[in-house]
Amino acid sequence: MNVKDLCLGALTIGDASGYDLKKFFETTFSHFCVAGYGSIYPALAELATEGLVRCHEQPQQGRPGRKLYQLTAAGRKAFLQKLEKTAPRHTVKSDFLLSLYFAHLLPPQRLETILDERIAEIERQLSCHARCRRQSAQGSGEPVGERFVRGFGEAVLSAAREYLRVHRRELASASTARSRHTPNSPRRTLRGGLHALHHS
């Protein structure tokens, strides 16, 4: 799904401003999709032009009115159709994992920084999930799908955190090995590496 579809889906929960949607994507959706202001506002503008959302202003005392976006009947229908037709692929795009694939080429200090920052980000995301869980418990509860996805995210993040803590020393030792490579050292071929991957 693209950002327009994500906005439609979020608006099925309730009216929201662009800021509300950004915070929603940074918390509830943080472990499986990314959307920032640069993509959210153009998406909302297109959706409004297509008649899938409408914008109304919410007055605020002493401040400019707050623009809220509301899903129209056509927008809800469009999202449900998209939801039914979208193949449920599970893809992962990670600059973090790409960097670690080449850990043996990184200076040890840089590698340590990358690992520390990723663990800190995981901790932040887990804290957000815990806060959402507490808020749901205090309110009227949450839909079963929302609870499932949050639990799935917590399980994946917790497992990733544990894996990083246990195996980071292996990466640290590998990064020091980069200085051992010389022009005369045996080299693998990319073709050979890919062949091994396809047959593992």
C-alpha positions as CSV (number, residue, x, y, z in Angstrom):
1,M,0.0,0.0,0.0
2,N,1.1,3.6,-0.7
3,V,0.9,6.6,1.6
4,K,-2.5,7.5,0.3
5,D,-3.8,4.1,1.3
6,L,-2.2,4.4,4.7
7,C,-3.9,7.7,5.3
8,L,-7.3,6.3,4.3
9,G,-6.8,3.4,6.7
10,A,-5.8,5.6,9.6
11,L,-8.8,7.9,8.9
12,T,-11.2,4.9,9.3
13,I,-10.3,5.2,13.1
14,G,-11.3,8.8,13.3
15,D,-10.7,12.4,12.0
16,A,-7.1,13.5,12.1
17,S,-4.8,16.3,11.2
18,G,-1.6,15.8,9.2
19,Y,0.3,16.0,12.5
20,D,-1.9,13.4,14.1
21,L,-1.3,11.0,11.1
22,K,2.4,11.5,11.4
23,K,2.4,10.7,15.1
24,F,0.2,7.7,14.4
25,F,2.7,6.3,11.8
26,E,5.6,7.0,14.2
27,T,4.0,5.0,17.0
28,T,1.3,2.5,16.1
29,F,2.7,1.8,12.6
30,S,6.4,2.4,13.4
31,H,7.5,-1.2,13.0
32,F,6.1,-1.8,9.6
33,C,5.7,1.4,7.6
34,V,7.3,4.9,7.3
35,A,5.5,8.1,6.3
36,G,6.6,11.7,7.0
37,Y,5.2,15.2,6.4
38,G,6.7,15.3,3.0
39,S,4.5,12.4,1.8
40,I,1.5,12.8,4.1
41,Y,0.4,16.3,3.1
42,P,0.6,15.7,-0.7
43,A,-1.3,12.4,-0.2
44,L,-4.1,14.2,1.8
45,A,-4.3,16.9,-0.9
46,E,-4.7,14.3,-3.6
47,L,-7.3,12.4,-1.6
48,A,-9.3,15.6,-1.0
49,T,-9.2,16.3,-4.8
50,E,-10.4,12.8,-5.5
51,G,-13.3,13.2,-3.0
52,L,-12.0,10.5,-0.7
53,V,-11.5,12.8,2.2
54,R,-12.8,16.2,3.2
55,C,-11.1,18.8,5.2
56,H,-12.7,20.9,7.9
57,E,-11.3,23.4,10.4
58,Q,-11.5,22.9,14.1
59,P,-11.4,26.2,16.0
60,Q,-8.7,26.6,18.7
61,Q,-8.8,29.4,21.3
62,G,-6.0,31.9,20.7
63,R,-4.5,29.9,17.9
64,P,-5.2,29.3,14.2
65,G,-7.8,26.7,13.4
66,R,-6.7,23.1,13.2
67,K,-7.3,21.4,9.8
68,L,-8.9,18.0,10.3
69,Y,-9.3,15.4,7.6
70,Q,-12.4,13.2,7.5
71,L,-13.0,10.0,5.5
72,T,-15.9,10.2,3.0
73,A,-18.1,7.3,2.1
74,A,-16.2,7.0,-1.2
75,G,-12.9,7.0,0.7
76,R,-14.0,4.2,3.0
77,K,-15.1,2.2,0.0
78,A,-11.8,2.8,-1.8
79,F,-9.8,1.7,1.2
80,L,-11.9,-1.5,1.7
81,Q,-11.4,-2.4,-1.9
82,K,-7.7,-1.8,-1.7
83,L,-7.5,-3.9,1.5
84,E,-9.3,-6.8,-0.2
85,K,-7.2,-6.7,-3.3
86,T,-3.7,-6.1,-1.8
87,A,-1.4,-9.1,-1.7
88,P,-0.3,-9.5,1.9
89,R,3.5,-9.4,1.2
90,H,5.9,-9.0,4.1
91,T,8.9,-7.0,2.9
92,V,11.9,-5.6,4.8
93,K,14.0,-2.7,3.7
94,S,16.7,-1.8,6.2
95,D,19.7,0.4,5.8
96,F,20.7,-0.9,9.3
97,L,20.9,-4.5,8.0
98,L,22.6,-3.4,4.8
99,S,25.3,-1.7,6.9
100,L,25.8,-4.8,9.1
101,Y,26.1,-7.0,6.1
102,F,29.4,-5.2,5.5
103,A,30.3,-5.0,9.2
104,H,33.8,-6.3,8.4
105,L,34.5,-3.1,6.4
106,L,33.4,-0.7,9.2
107,P,35.7,0.8,11.8
108,P,35.0,-0.7,15.2
109,Q,33.9,2.6,16.7
110,R,31.4,3.2,13.9
111,L,30.0,-0.3,14.2
112,E,29.5,0.2,18.0
113,T,27.6,3.4,17.3
114,I,25.3,1.8,14.8
115,L,24.5,-1.0,17.2
116,D,23.9,1.3,20.2
117,E,21.7,3.6,18.1
118,R,19.6,0.7,16.8
119,I,19.1,-0.8,20.3
120,A,18.1,2.6,21.6
121,E,15.6,3.0,18.8
122,I,14.1,-0.5,19.5
123,E,13.8,0.5,23.2
124,R,11.9,3.7,22.1
125,Q,9.6,1.8,19.9
126,L,8.9,-0.8,22.7
127,S,8.1,2.1,25.1
128,C,5.6,3.5,22.5
129,H,3.9,0.1,22.2
130,A,3.7,-0.2,26.0
131,R,2.2,3.3,26.3
132,C,-0.4,2.5,23.6
133,R,-1.3,-0.7,25.5
134,R,-1.8,1.2,28.7
135,Q,-4.0,3.8,27.0
136,S,-6.1,1.1,25.4
137,A,-6.6,-0.6,28.8
138,Q,-7.8,2.6,30.3
139,G,-10.2,3.3,27.4
140,S,-12.7,1.2,25.7
141,G,-10.2,-1.4,24.5
142,E,-8.8,-1.9,21.0
143,P,-9.8,-3.9,17.9
144,V,-8.4,-7.4,17.8
145,G,-6.4,-6.7,14.7
146,E,-4.8,-3.7,16.3
147,R,-3.9,-5.7,19.4
148,F,-2.5,-8.5,17.2
149,V,-0.3,-6.2,15.1
150,R,1.0,-4.4,18.2
151,G,1.8,-7.7,19.8
152,F,3.5,-9.0,16.7
153,G,5.6,-5.8,16.6
154,E,6.6,-6.2,20.2
155,A,7.6,-9.8,19.7
156,V,9.8,-8.9,16.6
157,L,11.4,-5.9,18.3
158,S,12.1,-7.8,21.5
159,A,13.7,-10.7,19.6
160,A,15.8,-8.3,17.6
161,R,17.0,-6.5,20.7
162,E,18.0,-9.8,22.3
163,Y,19.8,-11.0,19.1
164,L,21.8,-7.8,19.0
165,R,22.8,-8.0,22.6
166,V,23.9,-11.6,22.3
167,H,25.7,-11.4,19.0
168,R,27.2,-7.9,18.8
169,R,30.6,-9.2,20.0
170,E,30.8,-11.4,16.9
171,L,30.4,-8.3,14.7
172,A,32.9,-6.3,16.7
173,S,35.5,-9.0,16.2
174,A,34.7,-9.2,12.5
175,S,35.2,-5.5,12.0
176,T,38.8,-5.7,13.2
177,A,39.4,-8.4,10.5
178,R,39.2,-5.8,7.7
179,S,42.8,-4.8,8.3
180,R,43.9,-8.4,7.6
181,H,42.8,-8.3,4.0
182,T,45.7,-7.7,1.5
183,P,45.7,-7.6,-2.3
184,N,47.1,-11.2,-2.2
185,S,44.5,-12.6,0.0
186,P,42.1,-15.2,-1.5
187,R,38.9,-13.5,-2.7
188,R,35.5,-14.9,-3.2
189,T,33.5,-14.2,-6.4
190,L,30.1,-12.6,-6.1
191,R,28.8,-15.3,-8.4
192,G,30.0,-18.0,-6.0
193,G,28.5,-16.2,-3.0
194,L,25.1,-15.9,-4.7
195,H,25.2,-19.5,-5.7
196,A,25.8,-20.5,-2.1
197,L,22.9,-18.3,-1.0
198,H,20.5,-19.9,-3.5
199,H,21.5,-23.4,-2.5
200,S,21.6,-23.0,1.3
